[in-house]
Amino acid sequence: MRAVSYSQFGGPEVLYVAADLPVPEPGPGQVRVRVAASVVHPVDLMIRAGRFPAPLPTPLPYTPGWDVAGAVDAVGPSVGDFAVGDAVIGFSPWIRTTVGTHAEYVVLDAAWLTFAPTGIPATEAAALPTNGLAAAQALDLLALPTGSTMLVTGAAGQVGGFVLALARATGLHATGLAGVGDREFIQSQGAAFLPRSDDPIAAGPDGFDAVVDLAMIGPSLMELVRDGGGYVAASPPLRPEPAPGIRTFALDVLPDGSRLGDLAKRAESGEIPLRVAAVHSFADAAAAHDRLAQGGVRGAVAVVP
């Protein structure tokens, strides 16, 4: 099979298409997916550049990729939910396994997959698993009652957009902090808009029940959290210590086929947006990394075989 790979750390130029790789075989509880689309994430760029701070479980070479949309190609023992030919989406916890989805085939645990949303192209469906689960798990951590208010920084990004949509769907009142050009999108998700140029602390004198800080502004935003509220940082190293009356959490997204199934249904109904900024072939993977590195991307950068 073919896969996007790199054998040394560096810029996008280290990416190449490896050919004649062995097709992986599913073990107990696993399925093999014939990949139709996957997505590039900022963490992929960090790892490729050799800047990821934690040790990885296997040495180079690596095939990147977390999300997958495709069709079940083979089923291992003890898998009862999926059959060959089923359209699925899923999420590979790459940092824990280094099993990448920028390949023609990938083997994943069946529990990490769910049925793909009907009527949605694979490039759009692939935008959902990692970032959608991150958004859902952020709200799960906060466990806010209906009617609560929240500030979302980086609200026009992939995770931020999902947070806004899920907040609206679950009866929360969100305010999205983003660039001036993102006003229309923020408001289309039922959220109030706060320009990035404004001081969020000055703009929110009454505070919020929670803050989801995807723009990594930092613990200063805890000043905006009301007593009994919560603050979610974008990653574990950025989580501040809890303050009196304020709970703190960090995003550490985990695969969850059941939760992803709920998100897929919401995407199928149009309740949450699936945005794609660009689609690149395996051979053009370096351009996909360049596009994401430029910043300001409003939608997924998809990679297809």
GUNU-101238 format. One record per residue: x, z, y of N, C-alpha, C in turn. Coordinates in pm, whole numbers, padded with zeros to 5 digits, always signed. Atoms other than C-alpha are relative to their C-alpha. Layout:
XZYXZYXZY...
This chain:
+00084+00000-00119+00000+00000+00000+00088+00000+00124-00068-00002-00129+00095-00021+00369-00037+00127+00075+00026-00118-00082+00124+00270+00611+00093-00001+00121-00086-00023-00116+00257+00347+00957+00091+00118-00033-00095-00106+00035+00572+00556+00915+00109+00010+00105-00126-00010-00073+00884+00684+01086+00096+00087-00080-00104-00066+00079+01210+00795+00928+00096+00080+00086-00079-00079-00093+01368+00947+01238-00086+00032+00121+00073-00036-00120+01244+01121+01549+00047-00087+00117-00036+00080-00117+01236+00932+01877-00123-00052+00070+00109+00062-00073+01022+00710+02096-00089-00083-00091+00092+00080+00081+00742+00480+01983+00070-00107-00084-00071+00106+00073+01004+00228+01870+00042+00040-00141-00040-00042+00136+01081+00440+01561-00112-00027-00101+00111+00028+00090+00739+00352+01417+00018-00137-00066-00005+00126+00072+00728+00081+01152-00109+00001-00106+00099+00009+00107+00491-00043+00884+00075-00004-00133-00059-00006+00133+00609+00064+00540-00090-00076-00096+00077+00080+00095+00504-00173+00264+00034+00042-00144-00023-00024+00143+00476-00146-00114+00013+00149-00033+00004-00143+00033+00415+00230-00105-00095+00021-00117+00093-00025+00111+00250+00377-00415-00138+00044+00051+00137-00042-00035-00127+00415-00392-00020+00140-00056+00014-00138+00050-00197+00792-00416-00119+00015-00093+00106-00025+00097-00410+00922-00701-00066+00135+00030+00068-00127-00027-00676+01190-00645+00011+00096-00117+00000-00104+00101-00646+01519-00830-00134+00071-00003+00126-00074+00006-00915+01776-00907-00050+00037+00139+00060-00034-00129-01152+01821-00614+00037-00093+00112-00046+00092-00104-01004+01524-00429-00065-00138-00016+00044+00139+00003-01111+01171-00338+00105-00086+00071-00085+00096-00071-00916+00864-00237-00089-00083+00091+00076+00074-00100-01039+00694+00079+00077-00127+00036-00056+00124-00056-00975+00331+00166-00025+00004+00150+00009-00029-00143-00903+00370+00536-00047-00124+00077+00044+00105-00092-01095+00161+00790+00050+00025+00141-00049-00035-00134-00980+00348+01102+00049+00143+00002-00047-00135-00028-00789+00652+01218+00030+00007+00150-00013-00023-00144-00693+00795+01559+00135+00065+00029-00125-00061-00045-00375+00887+01749-00034+00117+00091+00019-00120-00081-00355+01236+01903+00128+00036+00076-00121-00042-00071-00116+01386+02160+00101+00072-00088-00094-00071+00087+00031+01608+01890+00080-00097-00086-00075+00101+00075+00130+01293+01699+00123-00046+00079-00110+00042-00086+00347+01191+01994+00107+00109+00006-00094-00111-00005+00503+01536+02012+00082+00010-00128-00071-00009+00128+00588+01543+01643+00096-00117-00016-00085+00119+00013+00722+01186+01645+00127+00012+00085-00114-00017-00090+00950+01277+01937+00092+00114-00041-00083-00112+00045+01087+01578+01746-00015+00124+00085+00020-00113-00091+00939+01825+01993-00099+00103-00052+00094-00099+00053+00699+02010+01765+00077+00128-00032-00083-00122+00007+00814+02374+01776+00004+00068-00135+00007-00072+00127+00717+02485+01425+00056-00087-00113-00048+00079+00114+00872+02381+01093-00116-00067-00072+00100+00075+00074+00683+02120+00892+00025+00015-00150-00014-00033+00143+00618+02153+00517+00082-00099-00081-00078+00100+00073+00799+01832+00415+00097-00068+00097-00094+00069-00087+01097+01636+00549-00046-00143+00032+00023+00141-00026+01098+01286+00700+00020-00081-00129+00084+00070-00099+00974+01017+00661-00143+00053+00001+00138-00044-00016+00624+01085+00789-00092-00120+00024+00112+00086-00038+00299+00890+00802-00093+00086+00084+00086-00082-00085+00100+01025+01099-00148-00026-00028+00144+00023+00008-00276+01051+01133-00078+00116-00058+00084-00113+00040-00540+01323+01106-00139-00046-00041+00138+00041+00024-00880+01155+01127-00004-00120-00094+00020+00120+00080-01014+00900+00884-00148-00036-00003+00131+00056+00031-01318+00678+00858+00025-00112-00100-00022+00102+00102-01349+00462+00550-00099+00014-00112+00089-00003+00117-01498+00434+00203+00073+00064-00117-00057-00062+00120-01442+00637-00112+00042-00110-00097-00056+00102+00088-01219+00433-00341+00021+00052-00143-00015-00062+00133-01163+00678-00629-00034+00147+00014+00045-00139+00000-01291+01022-00724+00073+00076-00110-00067-00084+00097-01093+01297-00894-00098+00088-00076+00086-00092+00076-01226+01550-01146-00062+00106+00091+00069-00112-00067-01473+01815-01028-00046-00034+00141+00059+00041-00127-01608+01613-00736-00140-00052-00028+00138+00039+00027-01985+01591-00738-00074-00058+00117+00073+00039-00120-02074+01505-00380+00018-00145+00038-00031+00135-00045-01916+01162-00340+00018-00093-00119-00017+00103+00101-01914+00838-00536+00076-00117+00061-00073+00117-00048-01704+00524-00510-00093-00087+00084+00079+00082-00091-01828+00316-00220-00065+00075+00114+00061-00078-00108-01963+00602-00008+00083-00012+00128-00066+00000-00131-01881+00566+00362+00018+00145+00045-00031-00139-00033-01710+00887+00475+00087+00008+00124-00097-00036-00103-01526+01049+00761+00061+00134-00039-00063-00126+00036-01285+01338+00739+00121+00028+00085-00109-00054-00081-00990+01529+00871+00108+00054-00092-00115-00051+00075-00645+01584+00721+00074+00101+00086-00073-00101-00079-00482+01909+00840+00151-00029-00006-00131+00062+00015-00158+01720+00897+00115+00099+00007-00112-00094-00018+00063+02006+01014+00019+00086-00124-00010-00081+00122-00014+02194+00693+00039-00082-00122-00019+00081+00119+00022+01898+00456+00090-00121+00020-00065+00128-00037+00189+01600+00637-00057-00118-00079+00070+00113+00062-00064+01379+00456-00068-00078+00113+00048+00076-00114-00124+01107+00715-00103-00104-00035+00111+00092+00022-00423+00879+00755+00025-00139+00057-00033+00136-00046-00249+00582+00923+00055-00078-00119-00039+00064+00125-00236+00425+00577-00121-00074-00055+00112+00073+00058-00444+00185+00372-00085+00090-00090+00071-00097+00084-00537+00471+00136+00053+00139+00029-00041-00139-00014-00530+00848+00171-00082+00085-00097+00069-00093+00089-00617+01126-00075-00019+00132+00075+00035-00124-00070-00795+01428+00073-00092+00083-00089+00095-00085+00068-00986+01727-00057-00142-00043+00037+00138+00039-00026-01354+01640-00092-00066+00092+00102+00058-00097-00093-01437+01955+00106+00033-00032+00145-00040+00037-00136-01268+01799+00409-00077-00121+00052+00069+00125-00033-01501+01497+00412-00150+00022+00013+00146+00005-00003-01861+01419+00493-00042-00146+00008+00049+00136-00008-02080+01110+00490+00008-00050+00145-00015+00057-00133-02014+00880+00784-00136-00018+00066+00127+00025-00069-02282+00849+01051-00042-00146-00016+00053+00134+00027-02502+00549+00977-00006-00084+00127+00014+00092-00111-02482+00247+01202+00106+00010+00107-00106-00019-00098-02166+00353+01383+00128-00063-00053-00124+00063+00047-01847+00141+01363+00106+00103-00038-00102-00093+00048-01554+00299+01182+00093+00046+00111-00089-00041-00110-01339+00298+01497-00062+00110+00085+00068-00107-00075-01601+00514+01671-00014+00125-00086+00017-00115+00088-01669+00736+01371+00130+00077-00018-00129-00065+00016-01296+00807+01339+00035+00090+00118-00025-00083-00118-01304+00961+01687-00058+00139-00014+00076-00125+00009-01522+01246+01564+00071+00116-00069-00035-00118+00081-01352+01463+01297+00086+00106+00068-00090-00103-00053-01055+01639+01460-00052+00059+00130+00042-00050-00131-01180+01661+01817-00140+00058-00003+00133-00057+00012-01541+01719+01721+00003+00139-00062-00012-00132+00062-01445+02005+01491+00066+00099+00094-00062-00091-00097-01219+02150+01761-00103+00053+00098+00103-00042-00094-01512+02156+02002-00099+00095-00065+00097-00085+00069-01753+02301+01748+00059+00137-00031-00061-00126+00034-01508+02567+01640+00028+00085+00124-00014-00076-00124-01443+02664+02004-00130+00073+00032+00128-00065-00028-01812+02732+02050-00035+00103-00107+00022-00099+00106-01830+02908+01713+00076+00129+00031-00080-00119-00032-01552+03143+01825-00066+00082+00110+00061-00071-00113-01734+03227+02148-00133+00063-00038+00130-00052+00047-02074+03276+01976-00087+00044+00118+00076-00033-00120-02255+03263+02310-00150-00011-00025+00146+00012+00013-02629+03331+02328-00053-00115+00086+00064+00108-00076-02860+03056+02450-00015+00041+00146+00011-00024-00143-02859+03027+02828+00127+00046+00065-00128-00044-00056-02499+03141+02871+00065-00113+00079-00071+00098-00081-02272+02967+03121+00146-00008-00045-00139+00015+00037-01928+02825+03055+00067-00104+00088-00084+00097-00069-01649+02645+03237+00088-00068-00103-00084+00078+00091-01472+02366+03048+00101-00077+00084-00102+00078-00070-01141+02242+03190+00045-00115-00091-00029+00119+00079-01018+01900+03082-00125-00056-00063+00131+00026+00058-01384+01826+03034-00026-00147-00030+00022+00142+00025-01353+01447+03036+00083-00052-00117-00076+00039+00117-01107+01440+02747-00086-00001-00124+00076+00013+00123-01206+01391+02386-00064+00132-00043+00057-00129+00040-01247+01759+02295-00098+00049+00106+00086-00046-00108-01393+01840+02636-00136-00066-00001+00129+00069+00005-01661+01574+02606-00088+00051-00112+00077-00056+00110-01765+01709+02269-00049+00141+00032+00044-00135-00037-01776+02065+02405-00122-00008+00092+00114+00013-00092-02007+01955+02688-00126-00041-00075+00117+00049+00074-02237+01767+02450-00058+00108-00090+00049-00106+00089-02256+02054+02201-00057+00117+00079+00056-00105-00085-02313+02303+02482-00144-00035+00039+00135+00044-00037-02611+02100+02601-00095+00010-00119+00085+00002+00119-02742+02065+02246-00038+00139-00048+00026-00137+00047-02724+02440+02184-00050+00093+00110+00063-00080-00104-02878+02555+02510+00095+00077+00089-00095-00063-00091-02563+02649+02701+00009-00082+00129-00011+00066-00130-02504+02566+03068+00149-00014+00033-00143+00025-00019-02163+02403+03110+00029-00056+00139-00058+00063-00118-01958+02317+03417+00131-00064-00043-00119+00071+00043-01693+02053+03360+00097-00023+00114-00108+00023-00097-01365+02052+03552+00075-00126-00042-00063+00127+00035-01222+01697+03564+00030-00076+00128-00032+00084-00114-01098+01418+03790-00124-00055+00067+00114+00048-00078-01321+01273+04060-00068-00118-00070+00058+00115+00067-01368+00953+03860-00079+00033-00125+00070-00041+00122-01514+01153+03571-00136+00062+00027+00127-00066-00037-01818+01282+03760-00117-00054-00082+00116+00059+00068-02062+01037+03602-00005+00042-00146+00001-00039+00140-01952+01116+03248-00037+00147-00015+00028-00144+00010-01960+01493+03303-00149+00025+00017+00141-00022-00026-02309+01480+03447-00087-00064-00106+00078+00063+00107-02427+01244+03172-00012+00090-00122+00006-00095+00110-02356+01527+02929-00076+00127+00037+00084-00112-00041-02587+01759+03118+00075+00115+00062-00082-00107-00058-02304+01957+03280+00011-00015+00150-00034+00005-00142-02235+02047+03640+00145-00048+00013-00133+00058-00020-01927+01872+03781+00079+00081+00102-00091-00069-00090-01631+02051+03939+00126-00084+00011-00120+00084-00012-01353+01829+04081+00128+00077-00032-00126-00062+00037-01006+01899+03949+00078+00045+00123-00071-00035-00123-00883+01914+04309-00045+00132+00058+00051-00128-00050-01095+02223+04375+00063+00116-00075-00048-00123+00063-00974+02574+04304-00115+00056-00084+00113-00045+00082-01189+02674+04005-00037+00146+00024+00030-00140-00025-01160+03042+04092-00082+00016+00127+00078-00005-00125-01282+02984+04446-00136-00066-00019+00125+00074+00020-01548+02743+04321-00099+00073-00089+00089-00073+00089-01689+02988+04071-00001+00149+00029-00010-00141-00037-01718+03317+04257-00088+00092-00083+00089-00083+00081-02001+03439+04036+00045+00009-00145-00055-00007+00133-01804+03373+03723-00083-00072-00105+00063+00065+00114-01898+03238+03381+00003+00096-00119-00003-00081+00122-01978+03387+03044+00119-00037-00089-00115+00041+00081-01690+03189+02894+00075-00112+00071-00084+00110-00046-01404+02953+02974+00065-00064-00123-00074+00075+00101-01272+02681+02740+00105-00080+00076-00107+00053-00085-00935+02590+02891+00080-00108-00074-00065+00111+00068-00845+02250+02747+00107-00065+00086-00101+00055-00091-00641+02151+03055+00121+00091+00012-00112-00095+00004-00409+02448+02992+00037+00052+00138-00023-00061-00132-00452+02592+03341+00058+00139-00016-00064-00126+00033-00378+02931+03193-00087+00122+00022+00076-00126-00003-00483+03297+03191-00057+00037+00136+00060-00030-00130-00558+03297+03565-00150-00022-00003+00143+00028+00009-00897+03158+03465-00079+00116-00058+00071-00116+00053-00977+03486+03294-00067+00080+00112+00066-00065-00114-01064+03608+03644-00145-00046+00013+00134+00055-00010-01374+03388+03611-00094+00048-00109+00081-00039+00115-01496+03542+03286-00069+00133+00028+00077-00122-00022-01771+03798+03319+00026+00101-00111-00018-00107+00098-01757+04128+03138-00079-00032-00127+00062+00030+00127-01829+04077+02770+00014-00145-00041-00014+00143+00028-01737+03708+02787+00125-00032-00079-00113+00044+00081-01469+03500+02619+00077-00112+00065-00090+00103-00049-01177+03269+02689+00064-00067-00121-00061+00076+00109-01057+02992+02453+00116-00081+00055-00118+00078-00037-00704+02856+02492+00010-00124-00088-00008+00128+00070-00610+02505+02381+00080+00006-00129-00079-00013+00123-00364+02622+02113+00046+00144-00015-00038-00141+00024-00245+02949+01952+00110+00053+00090-00104-00058-00087+00076+02983+02159-00048+00030+00142+00050-00018-00136-00133+02971+02477-00104+00111+00011+00102-00104-00005-00371+03249+02382+00053+00125+00069-00043-00124-00065-00342+03543+02624-00053+00122-00074+00051-00125+00056-00389+03902+02524-00140+00028+00054+00133-00037-00052-00749+04022+02548+00012+00096+00118+00007-00090-00114-00836+04194+02873-00122+00090-00018+00117-00086+00013-01084+04480+02914-00130-00079+00021+00129+00067-00008-01426+04333+02842+00004-00150-00023-00012+00145+00020-01291+03983+02768+00068-00028-00133-00057+00042+00128-01232+03837+02422+00080-00128+00023-00078+00123-00011-00962+03570+02386+00020-00062-00138-00014+00076+00124-00930+03299+02122+00091-00119+00027-00077+00124-00013-00726+02985+02056-00048-00100-00102+00039+00106+00092-00810+02653+01900+00109-00021-00105-00088+00032+00113-00653+02601+01558-00089-00070-00100+00107+00070+00070-00880+02336+01415+00029-00012-00149-00010+00003+00146-00944+02347+01042-00101-00099-00056+00097+00091+00060-01111+02091+00813-00121+00075-00052+00124-00064+00042-01472+02169+00735-00104-00109-00018+00091+00109+00025-01681+01901+00569-00144+00030+00035+00137-00037-00029-02005+02092+00609-00027-00004+00150+00016+00000-00147-01958+02148+00983+00009-00142+00053-00015+00139-00043-01845+01788+01021-00127-00079-00031+00126+00066+00032-02165+01678+00850-00104+00019+00109+00092-00026-00111-02368+01843+01125+00038-00084+00121-00045+00081-00113-02156+01667+01388-00032-00147-00022+00030+00140+00030-02202+01333+01213-00147-00031+00025+00144+00020-00025-02580+01373+01227-00028-00004+00150+00019-00001-00146-02559+01456+01597+00052-00129+00062-00053+00126-00051-02343+01150+01658-00093-00116-00035+00092+00104+00045-02583+00933+01458-00124-00006+00088+00119-00005-00085-02872+01047+01677+00031-00028+00146-00038+00022-00139-02675+00984+01996+00013+00127+00081-00004-00129-00069-02665+01353+02079+00138+00033+00054-00136-00019-00050-02287+01356+02116+00068-00136+00009-00058+00132-00026-02074+01068+02252+00122-00028-00086-00120+00046+00071-01820+00869+02053+00064-00108+00088-00064+00090-00096-01581+00704+02298+00131-00055-00059-00124+00064+00046-01305+00457+02207+00062-00073+00118-00070+00063-00112-01048+00354+02467+00075-00125-00041-00081+00114+00045-00841+00113+02257+00006+00000-00152-00015+00017+00144-00800-00024+01904+00128-00080-00024-00127+00065+00029-00456-00117+01765+00017-00014-00151-00032+00019+00141-00340-00255+01432+00120+00086-00039-00120-00070+00046-00078-00085+01215+00125-00056+00065-00120+00063-00055+00177-00337+01341+00018+00030+00147-00003-00029-00144+00090-00238+01698-00006+00150+00027+00011-00146-00015+00114+00139+01642+00083+00052+00117-00082-00044-00113+00394+00172+01899-00077-00013+00131+00081+00019-00121+00160+00032+02166-00110+00105+00009+00101-00106+00000-00105+00283+02060+00060+00130+00052-00066-00120-00048+00143+00566+02116+00031-00011+00149-00026+00021-00143+00245+00415+02451-00126+00020+00083+00126-00010-00075-00118+00391+02560-00039+00145+00018+00038-00140-00011-00185+00755+02484+00096+00076+00090-00099-00069-00081+00138+00866+02650-00018-00023+00149+00022+00029-00142+00031+00705+02977-00094+00100+00065+00092-00100-00052-00235+00974+03014-00126-00063+00057+00125+00046-00059-00582+00951+03161-00088-00078-00094+00079+00076+00096-00724+00807+02839-00136+00068-00016+00135-00053+00013-01100+00849+02823-00064-00061-00126+00047+00051+00127-01175+00789+02457+00114-00003-00100-00099+00000+00106-00996+00765+02126+00084-00127+00003-00087+00115+00025-00698+00538+02066+00004-00015-00152+00018+00018+00145-00782+00404+01720+00107-00091-00057-00096+00082+00074-00550+00253+01462-00071-00051-00126+00068+00060+00117-00678+00012+01194+00103-00075-00083-00094+00073+00086-00502-00143+00892+00014-00148+00037
